[in-house]
Structure formats: structure tokens, C-alpha cells
Amino acid sequence: MTFNFRNQPLKGIYVMYAVLSVIFVRLPWWTLVSLISRPRASWTLKRAILVRLIRYFTGINDRIFTLQACPDHRAITGGKGVKGVWVEPVPNFVTGQVKEWADQANVRPVRIPGYWQDKKGYHFSVGQKPTADEKVLYLLHGGGYIALSAHPADITSNIARGILKCSSDIKRSFAIEYRLSSSAPLPVANPFPAALIDALAGYNYLVNVVGYSPSQIVIAGDSAGGNLALALTRYLVDNPIPSLPLPSGILLLSPWCDLGPSHLKPGSSVYSFANSDFLVPPNRKGMSGWSITSFVGVLSSAAAKTNIYISPASQDVASGGYEAFPPSFIVAGGAEIFYDQIVTLRKRMQADMGSEKVRYYEAKDGVHDYLILPWHEPERGQTLRAIAEWISEL
């Protein structure tokens, strides 16, 4: 991975080329191809083109890293109606094997931002004490551990807005701006378990600062955020903290649950669904390979195969260890490249917890992380309503 067009003026020239090629060459060609045949029979022409468009611009990140800078853990980024707060670290809660990994990676707890969002029609002050009947959504955003943000302007915040709209139990959400990972040719920064340590601090903030009972908290994570939600829950199970009991439930949205190669097999969803998802199939030299390298850090590629905190659905690790997990809701897109690994995760969780504690929802023709895409209907609305019903049962 070189990101050889990441600096100006080459970045601007390359982006201009990409935009012009889309307008004058790719869009006409995609339209023609999609009129003849689409990856899924149920897809509209609009969806077929939009998926191709997102996939194309996701792919050019291999050259430029990112189209635009986004908020990160170093500052609270303002904006209209933005409710940001600094969250203090909890070094005393970082123990056991995770502390050993943190010491090995030279990762230390730090102060990080978090952002609140309110349900339409409600106006809470930042960190306002909860009422007894209020539930809160604790959101861990996706982005491969290298991109995107907890900020309300980020595309992943569409998940919180959707759940706030559909659920009568959730009145507000809180998203933590965990540290993002990077590696050469960018500065090496924030490998595992930095994001886990930050997620732990955010959970402590909700419980011991704001005053939520863990029974009022639903932890939600999309894509890499789903991976992080699993890791945080596992940490709370493995390292009981009296003041931090388990949440009422966890919501796993297209979770990235195998960072290793165990699901990269001929005929797997990674390859057979490559034309029906906007994610680019894993490539050791591409963005996805760089993401894994950046995240695992000094633990090396072996950790992506065998560390259950990093790859809970890896077929190279022993299944199990979910017996004490809280009720869980897993969402998968039937057209996404992570489909197979999500099914593996579902089977493992149901085997340990029982099917009554693990709700599985599959949108047959849904792409990866489709809840962030407002146009992905009717699947998005149907899924949000199913999630709202599940939350009401917790």
C-alpha cells in the first residue's frame, strides 16, 4: 500500500480524473449494463448504479487514502446542534491480557470525544441524567478501524437517527470517537487494543458519569464497530468490573468478525457477492489489507487468524465463549461479502447462548452496512422496525 496519490497536487488531479471518468464514461456504461442485467433481480436501476458508484469511490481510496478529512479523537468538532463531550480514560479498568497487549503495542488510555444525538422532539443537555424508563444506544461506528467518525455529520450516524426514529424506547444515542489505526506509509498509530480501551471508557462514561444502569444500555456497532462491540462485551465478560455490569443487549450490524483469511475461499461470499456489494474484496496490497495491518499492529497477521478479540468468527480459533453474553441482534445483508463470516458468528453465538437469545435478521438483497444508506429501501426501514421491536423486548 503506497497511497501514491494522497498528497496534493496529485490527489486533486486524480480525484478530478475519477469524477470526470464517472460522469462521461462509467455512468453511461453502468446504466447500459444495469439495464441488461443486475447483480440482484430485485434491485432497481438506481440501486444497481449507486452500488457501483460507491464501490468505485471506495476503491480509489487505495490511491488517495480518503476523499476528505473527518473528525477524529484529537478534538471535538462542532456544528449546528452538535453535542460533544470529552470522555476521560479509565486506566484502572484496563487489566489482564488486554493490558499486556496494550503494553506490547505501547497503547495508553487517553481522553477522547463523544457525541450525543437526541430523538426528534426531545432536547437533552449534554450528559443529562437519564430517567428510569429511558434506554440509550451506545454506538460504535464502522470504517475498518481506519476511517469514518462518531460525529453526527458522519454517514454512520444514519444508524442512530434511524433507530431513534423507529424506537419508542430509545430517546438518545451516544457515539464514542475511538482512536483510528494507521501504519506505513502514514504514521504508525493506535493499533489494537486502542479502540477497545476507548470503547470501555465510553461505556464507563454512560454508566458511572451520566448515570445509566447497564440494563438501560444497548451497545450497537456496524461493520468494524460490530467487531468492537463484540470485543467490548467479551472484555466485560472476561474481566468482571463490579461497577460495569453487562449491557441489556448488543446490536451487530454487518459485523466484520473475521479479519483473517479463513473465509477467503473459492466460492465464498467474499468472491461470489463481489458484484453485489460496494465493499471491495480483501486484497493484501489494497485498502483492506492495510486496514488489517494497521489495526493488528505489532501482534502481526497471526493475531487476525487466532485472536478471538480480533476475529471472533475465524475458523482458525476455537468456537464458543458466548455463554455469558447478553441478548444479541445480528443483521446481515444477503448480498454482502461478509455474509459467510456473519453466518459463522451467528451459529457460534446461538450454539452457546441458545437461539432465543440471539435474534438474526437477514435482508436477502441487502449490501454491507445498508442501514447507513437512506436510499436502501425497503430493507432499511424493515430492519429498523425489527430492531425497535427487539429493543422493546429487552
C-alpha positions in Angstrom: 0.0 0.0 0.0 1.5 3.3 -1.1 -1.4 5.8 -1.3 0.8 7.3 -4.1 -1.8 10.0 -4.9 -2.5 11.0 -1.3 -0.7 14.4 -1.5 -1.6 17.5 -3.5 -1.5 18.3 -6.3 -1.6 14.6 -7.4 -4.6 13.9 -5.2 -6.6 16.7 -6.8 -5.7 15.7 -10.3 -6.6 12.0 -9.6 -9.9 12.9 -8.0 -10.8 15.2 -10.9 -9.9 12.3 -13.3 -12.1 9.9 -11.2 -15.1 12.3 -11.2 -14.8 13.1 -15.0 -14.5 9.4 -15.8 -17.6 8.6 -13.8 -19.7 11.4 -15.5 -18.6 10.7 -19.1 -17.6 7.1 -19.2 -18.6 4.9 -16.2 -22.2 6.2 -15.5 -23.3 5.6 -19.1 -21.6 2.2 -19.2 -23.1 1.2 -15.8 -26.5 2.3 -16.9 -26.3 0.2 -20.1 -25.0 -2.8 -18.2 -27.6 -2.5 -15.5 -30.5 -2.2 -18.0 -29.4 -5.6 -19.4 -28.6 -7.4 -16.1 -28.3 -6.5 -12.4 -26.5 -8.3 -9.5 -29.8 -9.0 -7.8 -33.1 -9.4 -9.7 -35.0 -7.3 -7.1 -32.7 -4.3 -7.5 -33.9 -1.2 -9.1 -31.7 0.5 -11.8 -31.0 3.3 -9.2 -29.7 0.8 -6.7 -27.5 -1.1 -9.2 -25.8 2.2 -10.3 -25.4 3.5 -6.7 -23.7 0.4 -5.5 -21.3 0.5 -8.4 -20.7 4.2 -7.7 -19.9 3.7 -4.1 -17.7 0.7 -4.9 -15.7 2.7 -7.4 -15.0 5.6 -5.0 -14.3 3.1 -2.2 -11.7 1.6 -4.5 -9.9 4.8 -5.3 -9.1 5.1 -1.6 -6.3 2.7 -2.4 -4.6 5.6 -4.2 -5.6 8.6 -2.2 -6.4 7.2 1.3 -9.5 9.3 1.8 -11.5 11.9 -0.2 -11.8 14.3 2.8 -10.6 14.5 6.3 -13.1 13.6 9.0 -13.3 14.4 12.7 -11.1 12.2 15.0 -10.2 11.7 18.6 -7.9 14.8 18.9 -10.7 17.4 19.1 -14.4 17.9 19.5 -15.7 19.1 16.1 -18.6 21.5 16.3 -21.5 22.1 14.0 -25.2 23.0 14.2 -26.8 21.1 17.0 -23.7 19.1 17.7 -23.4 17.9 21.3 -19.8 16.9 22.0 -18.2 15.9 25.3 -14.8 14.8 26.5 -14.6 11.3 27.9 -12.0 10.6 30.5 -9.8 7.4 30.3 -10.2 4.5 32.7 -6.7 3.1 33.1 -7.6 1.2 36.2 -10.1 -0.8 34.3 -7.6 -2.0 31.7 -6.3 -5.3 33.0 -5.4 -8.8 32.2 -4.4 -9.9 28.7 -5.7 -6.7 27.1 -3.3 -4.7 29.3 -0.5 -7.0 28.2 -1.4 -6.4 24.5 -1.6 -2.6 25.2 1.8 -2.6 26.8 3.2 -4.6 23.9 1.7 -2.1 21.4 2.6 0.9 23.5 -1.0 1.9 23.7 -2.2 4.1 26.6 -5.6 5.3 27.7 -6.3 8.8 26.6 -9.1 11.4 26.8 -11.4 11.1 23.7 -14.5 12.9 22.4 -18.0 11.5 22.3 -21.2 12.8 20.6 -24.8 12.8 21.7 -27.9 12.7 19.4 -31.4 13.2 20.6 -34.7 11.7 19.3 -36.7 14.3 17.3 -38.8 16.3 19.6 -36.5 15.8 22.7 -33.9 18.2 23.9 -31.4 16.8 26.4 -28.5 18.7 27.8 -25.1 17.1 27.3 -24.8 14.2 29.8 -28.2 14.8 31.3 -29.1 12.2 33.9 -31.5 9.5 32.5 -35.0 8.8 33.6 -35.8 5.3 34.9 -37.7 4.3 31.8 -35.1 5.6 29.3 -32.8 3.4 27.2 -29.8 4.7 25.3 -28.0 3.5 22.2 -24.2 3.3 22.6 -22.9 3.4 19.0 -19.5 2.2 17.8 -19.0 3.3 14.2 -17.7 1.3 11.3 -14.9 2.2 8.9 -12.4 -0.6 9.0 -10.8 0.8 12.2 -9.1 3.3 9.9 -11.8 5.7 8.8 -15.1 7.4 9.5 -16.2 9.0 12.7 -18.6 9.2 15.6 -19.5 12.8 14.6 -23.2 13.3 13.8 -22.3 14.5 10.3 -20.7 11.1 9.5 -22.6 8.7 7.3 -22.6 6.1 10.1 -24.8 8.4 12.3 -27.7 7.5 10.0 -27.9 4.3 12.1 -28.5 6.3 15.3 -31.0 8.5 13.5 -32.9 5.6 12.1 -33.2 3.8 15.5 -34.1 7.0 17.3 -36.9 7.5 14.8 -38.3 3.9 15.0 -37.8 3.0 18.6 -40.1 4.4 21.3 -37.7 3.2 24.0 -34.5 4.9 22.8 -34.6 8.7 23.4 -30.9 9.5 22.7 -27.7 7.9 21.4 -24.1 8.3 22.3 -21.2 7.6 19.9 -17.5 7.4 21.0 -14.7 8.8 18.8 -12.4 5.9 19.3 -8.8 6.2 18.0 -8.3 5.1 14.4 -5.4 2.9 13.4 -2.7 3.6 10.7 0.6 2.3 9.5 3.3 3.0 6.9 3.4 4.9 4.7 1.3 7.0 7.1 2.5 7.4 10.7 2.1 4.2 12.8 -0.7 4.9 15.3 -3.4 3.4 17.6 -3.2 -0.3 16.9 -5.3 -2.8 18.8 -6.3 -2.6 21.6 -6.6 1.3 21.4 -10.2 1.2 20.1 -11.2 -1.3 22.7 -9.8 0.8 25.5 -11.6 3.8 24.2 -14.9 1.9 23.9 -14.5 0.8 27.5 -14.1 4.4 28.5 -17.3 5.4 26.7 -19.2 2.6 28.4 -17.9 3.8 31.8 -18.9 7.3 30.9 -22.5 6.3 30.3 -22.7 4.2 33.5 -20.6 5.9 36.1 -20.7 9.6 34.9 -24.1 10.0 33.2 -25.8 7.5 35.4 -27.4 4.9 33.1 -28.0 1.5 34.5 -26.3 -1.1 32.2 -29.8 -2.6 31.8 -30.7 0.7 30.0 -27.8 0.5 27.5 -27.9 -1.2 24.1 -24.4 -1.4 22.5 -24.6 -1.1 18.7 -21.8 -1.5 16.2 -21.7 -1.5 12.4 -19.0 -3.3 10.4 -15.7 -2.7 12.3 -17.9 -1.2 15.0 -19.7 -4.6 15.3 -16.3 -6.2 15.8 -15.6 -3.6 18.5 -19.0 -4.2 20.2 -18.1 -7.9 20.4 -14.7 -7.2 21.8 -16.0 -4.8 24.4 -18.6 -7.3 25.5 -16.1 -10.1 25.7 -13.8 -7.9 27.8 -16.6 -7.2 30.2 -17.3 -10.9 30.5 -13.7 -11.9 30.8 -12.7 -9.2 33.3 -15.7 -8.5 35.5 -15.8 -5.0 36.8 -18.3 -4.5 39.7 -19.2 -1.0 38.6 -19.6 -2.0 34.9 -22.1 -4.9 34.5 -23.1 -6.1 31.1 -25.5 -4.1 28.9 -29.0 -5.1 28.2 -28.2 -6.2 24.7 -25.8 -5.8 21.7 -26.7 -5.0 18.2 -24.3 -6.2 15.5 -24.9 -4.7 12.1 -22.9 -6.4 9.3 -20.2 -7.1 11.8 -16.6 -7.5 10.4 -15.9 -10.6 12.5 -13.1 -12.4 10.7 -10.0 -10.2 9.8 -8.1 -13.3 8.9 -8.2 -15.4 5.8 -10.4 -18.3 7.0 -13.4 -17.2 5.0 -11.4 -16.3 1.9 -12.1 -19.4 -0.1 -13.2 -20.1 -3.7 -17.0 -19.9 -3.9 -17.3 -17.9 -0.6 -19.4 -14.8 -0.3 -16.3 -12.7 -0.5 -16.0 -13.6 -4.2 -19.5 -14.7 -5.2 -21.0 -11.5 -3.9 -18.3 -9.2 -5.1 -20.5 -7.7 -7.7 -23.5 -7.1 -5.4 -21.7 -5.2 -2.6 -20.0 -1.9 -2.5 -17.1 -3.2 -0.4 -14.0 -4.2 -2.5 -13.0 -7.8 -1.8 -10.0 -8.1 0.5 -6.6 -7.5 -1.1 -3.4 -7.8 0.8 -2.0 -4.8 -1.1 -5.1 -2.8 -1.1 -7.0 -0.7 1.5 -8.5 -3.7 3.3 -5.1 -5.3 3.7 -3.7 -2.0 5.0 -6.6 -1.7 7.4 -5.8 -5.1 9.0 -2.1 -4.4 9.1 -2.7 -1.1 10.8 -5.2 -2.5 13.3 -3.3 -5.6 14.5 0.0 -3.7 14.7 2.8 -5.4 16.5 0.6 -8.5 17.1 1.2 -9.3 13.4 -1.1 -11.1 10.9 -1.2 -14.2 13.2 -3.5 -12.3 15.5 -6.0 -11.8 12.7 -6.2 -15.6 12.5 -6.2 -16.7 16.1 -7.1 -13.8 18.5 -10.8 -14.1 19.4 -10.9 -10.4 20.3 -9.9 -9.5 16.8 -11.5 -12.3 14.7 -14.3 -14.0 16.7 -15.7 -15.7 13.7 -12.3 -17.0 12.5 -12.3 -20.7 11.6 -8.8 -20.8 13.0 -9.9 -20.2 16.6 -12.0 -22.4 18.8 -15.6 -21.5 18.7 -17.5 -20.7 21.9 -17.2 -18.3 24.8 -20.6 -16.6 24.3 -22.5 -18.3 27.2 -22.5 -15.1 29.4 -23.2 -12.6 26.6 -26.4 -10.5 26.8 -29.2 -10.9 24.2 -27.9 -10.1 20.8 -29.4 -9.0 17.4 -27.3 -9.7 14.3 -28.1 -8.1 11.0 -26.6 -9.4 7.7 -27.1 -8.3 4.1 -27.7 -11.3 1.9 -25.7 -9.6 -0.9 -22.6 -8.6 1.2 -19.1 -10.0 1.0 -19.0 -10.6 4.8 -22.1 -12.8 4.6 -20.3 -16.1 5.3 -18.4 -14.9 8.3 -21.5 -13.4 9.8 -23.3 -16.7 9.5 -20.4 -18.4 11.2 -20.7 -15.9 14.1 -24.4 -16.4 14.3 -24.0 -20.2 14.6 -21.4 -19.9 17.3 -23.4 -17.4 19.4 -26.6 -19.5 19.0 -24.8 -22.7 20.0 -23.6 -21.1 23.2 -26.4 -18.8 24.1 -29.5 -20.5 22.6 -31.4 -19.3 19.7 -33.9 -17.5 21.9 -31.1 -15.0 23.0 -29.7 -14.5 19.5 -32.0 -12.8 17.0 -30.8 -13.0 13.4 -32.2 -10.7 10.7 -31.1 -11.1 7.1 -32.1 -8.7 4.3 -31.9 -11.1 1.3 -30.6 -8.5 -1.2 -29.0 -6.0 1.2 -25.5 -4.8 0.8 -22.9 -4.4 3.6 -24.0 -2.0 6.3 -27.1 -0.9 4.5 -28.5 0.9 7.5 -26.2 3.8 6.8 -27.8 4.2 3.3 -31.1 6.1 3.4 -32.0 5.0 -0.1 -31.6 1.3 0.7 -35.4 0.7 1.0 -37.5 -1.2 1.8 -34.8 -3.3 3.6 -33.6 -0.4 5.8 -37.0 0.5 7.1 -38.0 -3.1 7.7 -34.8 -3.8 9.6 -35.1 -0.7 11.8 -38.6 -1.7 12.8 -37.4 -5.2 13.6 -34.6 -3.7 15.8 -37.1 -1.4 17.5 -39.3 -4.4 18.4 -36.3 -6.3 19.8 -35.2 -3.3 21.9 -38.7 -3.1 23.4 -38.4 -6.7 24.5 -35.2 -6.2 26.4 
